[in-house]
Amino acid sequence: MEIFLFKALQLVAALSLLVLIHEFGHYIFARMFGIRVEKFYLFFNPWFSLLKYNPATGRIELGTWTDKDEKDRALLSIRVGKDHTSQGDDMAKWRRTIYGIGWLPLGGYCKIAGMIDESLDTEQMAKDPQPWEFRSKPAWQRLLVMVGGVLFNFILAVVIYVGLIFSYGEKGIRYRDAYAGMDFVPAAIQAGFRPGDIPLMADGEEVEADMPDALIKLAEAKVVTVLRNGTDSVEIRLPEQFLFDLNDDRGFFAYRQPVVVSSVMNGEPAQKAGLQPDDRIVAVGDSLTPSYPQLVAALQSYAGRNTFVRVARGQGEITLPVTPTDEGTLGFQLKPIDQIYPVFTTRYSLLGSIPKGWELGTTTLGNYVSSMKHVFTPRGAKSLGGFGTLGSMFPERWNWYYFWSLTAFLSVALAFMNIIPIPGLDGGHVLFLLWEAVTRRPLPEKFLEYAQMTGMCLLLLLLVYVNGNDIFRFLLK
């Protein structure tokens, strides 16, 4: 339960940042063109708001709602500034926006005056257009307001990637340096990969871990060439929709963990047998142990019985007698994988990090767009996931690098999903504005209203479907 809550907290934190940046993109372009923004909210607030700040009255209110007499109520109201309502038209434009936090963490919104959006404020639209309203501005200004959210999300992703590259550099282990090879998920094994294979090429093109799109190239290739048994070059022809098979297993491959001793524990079988730091256990009895899972299985089979271990030490091998405990353990610490294989780190200056961050951002966007073609297939639809799937992507322990990496990826995904031309999304508004720009006549407001309602219903059904997939997969476990 603690792990679930911790992952959920990371997801909420990441999405909150993305929503704020997205809505700020709409907000800043609206302000630039003199369009009034009536509300700026993180999360939705049907019937109730956790927090609301009204700069016009100079008050912060906690726990606000509207009673049956259409009067605003609050559990607690705190004055933090002067009341500016008496200034009328002379009041600063930013004070006309109410800022708040809702209770429903499914996104957020920026309510722009004179625009048909998720608020469906038909009463305002029935009045005569005002010069400070969205509908009164030229089409090109309205277009920039609508793409502002998507633009800011992509910029955020690039900024995060620049920060990661500058702070951490590029670190990794090249496939060819991992002498023990890889452990593959069941779908990859079924496709023809074998434990210990080392990826070399995808469709005849060399791939390496320091390439930003290496995994995508391998997963989408028709033929993958691997190094097998350290000497043989083998071609593997991948089946169609192999990428979906990997989605089912939530992975592709991982570096094998060679059994290299870091330290031995006093009085334990490892010390009694004479194991030393930097020894690599290559076999237990008749069982080869190229990686840690094989060691665990071998020790379990010899639990409490005399056997021997074959150890690579220096330039040669030695054999040591050993008796694993009744629990099948030897009592030593395993050396971390990044202390076994050579780790490459490419450092960049701040200026050098900018083009690299841009490259990561555009590559991530390109790969995400490319993967979307699989969504419109029966298997692709089944692979879609909601908040549960997103939350499972975050690590069980706090890690700044992984948190910001996932946040950048989600920012790219949010940008692309929002620009899809579906009513209810930014892309739907963009589509209608482009139609207006080409035909030089706006679409009827009733049409826009019905399109918005239809789009919102479709998005709600999609939300139910993808989260239903999560629930269904959870129940099948």
Number of C-alpha atoms within 10 A of each C-alpha: 6 8 12 12 12 17 22 18 14 20 22 17 13 18 21 18 15 26 22 21 22 28 24 19 22 27 24 16 20 25 16 10 17 15 26 21 25 17 18 23 22 23 22 18 20 10 11 17 22 18 21 22 22 20 21 22 17 16 17 19 19 19 17 20 18 13 10 7 6 8 8 10 15 17 10 11 16 11 13 13 13 11 14 16 15 10 10 9 8 9 13 13 15 13 18 18 20 18 18 22 21 22 16 15 14 15 18 23 22 25 23 25 22 26 21 25 23 16 13 14 15 15 7 13 16 10 9 8 14 13 13 18 19 24 19 14 17 12 21 13 15 23 20 17 25 25 21 22 28 27 19 22 28 26 19 21 30 25 18 21 26 25 17 19 23 21 15 13 17 15 14 16 18 17 20 16 13 20 18 22 28 22 22 20 20 18 20 22 14 13 14 15 27 19 19 22 26 27 25 20 20 23 16 13 12 15 22 17 16 16 11 14 16 16 18 15 19 23 20 18 21 16 17 25 23 22 18 17 15 14 7 10 14 17 18 15 15 20 15 11 14 16 22 18 22 17 14 14 12 12 16 20 19 11 18 21 22 26 27 25 19 16 18 20 13 11 9 16 20 25 17 16 17 11 22 17 15 18 20 25 25 21 21 25 19 11 16 15 23 21 24 16 14 18 22 15 15 20 24 17 15 21 18 16 15 12 16 18 24 21 22 17 15 10 5 7 13 12 15 15 16 23 22 23 18 13 11 19 20 23 17 20 15 18 19 14 17 12 10 16 19 13 15 15 13 13 15 17 11 13 10 13 21 19 14 17 21 19 16 21 24 16 14 19 20 13 13 16 15 11 14 11 10 16 14 9 12 9 14 17 14 16 19 17 18 17 15 19 17 15 18 14 15 21 15 14 10 12 11 10 12 15 17 17 17 20 24 26 21 20 30 28 19 19 24 18 16 18 20 15 15 21 25 23 20 24 20 21 25 23 17 18 22 16 15 15 15 10 10 11 11 16 13 8 14 11 10 20 20 14 18 23 19 15 18 18 14 15 16 11 11 14 15 12 17 20 17 16 19 19 15 11 14 10 8 6 5
